[in-house]
Amino acid sequence: MSIEFHAGGVPMTLELSHLIVAGWTGRDAGAIAHHIEELAAIGVPAPSATPLYYRVAAPLLTTAPRIEAVGGASSGEVEPLVIEVGGARYLGLASDHTDRALEAHSVALSKQVCAKPCAPELWPWEEVADHLEEIALTSWIEEAGEWVRYQSGTIAAMLPLEALIAGSKIGDLARGGAAAMLCGTFGAQGGVRPSAKFRMEMHDPKRDRKIRHEYQILTLPEVA
């Protein structure tokens, strides 16, 4: 599938062949346990190992401002996005939008049924490699017409991205085209819950720049 990005201000069309969603990537064991507990509260079983690398369909990654989801039980998660193509690597911003009702049955399937919104801007890896862990990510959800902070943290809270890249073998996948990986998230403030709109931001304090993206969720009827 083709997807349009801007990397360092230069337009770039990628033919994405592979998409990975890394899960349970927290560096702090207590934070992982907390995330497992908050998902257990909505019926999601504990992972078999940490981290895990879920393979999903490449066309799920989208820069569109609106996605569609069946039923009202899906929600977003702000995550760093790593893209590898033609020997180059980039850092971006994405949401692992997930069907929470299906997640209670199968995490892998819940990842597959929802689009993965991402910002159209990327940062070349060499511009962030020396201060990756300082980069901060934040998300907001719309509740009762107001934007409410939902998640926040820095990449330092996650396993080193280089370790996730090695564990996922994204480099091998990228030999046949472009490959992308969502790299994990933070706990939700107030608990995991759906919303009609999701806003996210990635801040690079060293270069004083931000990537932002916002999307709307159109709920489709769940027909039995």
Buried (B, 14 or more C-beta within 10 A) or exposed (E): BEBEBEBEEEEBEBEBBBBBBBBBBBBEEEBBEBBBEBBEEBEBEEBEEBBBBBBBBBEBBBBEEEBEBBBBBBBBBBBBBBBBBEEBBBBBBBBBBBBBBBBBEBBBEBBBBBBBBBBBBBBBBEBBEEEBBBBBBBBBBBBEEEEEEBBBBBBEBBBBBEEBBEBBEBEEBBEEBBBBBBBBBBBBEEEBEBBEBBBBBBBBEEEEEBBEBBBBBEBEEEEE
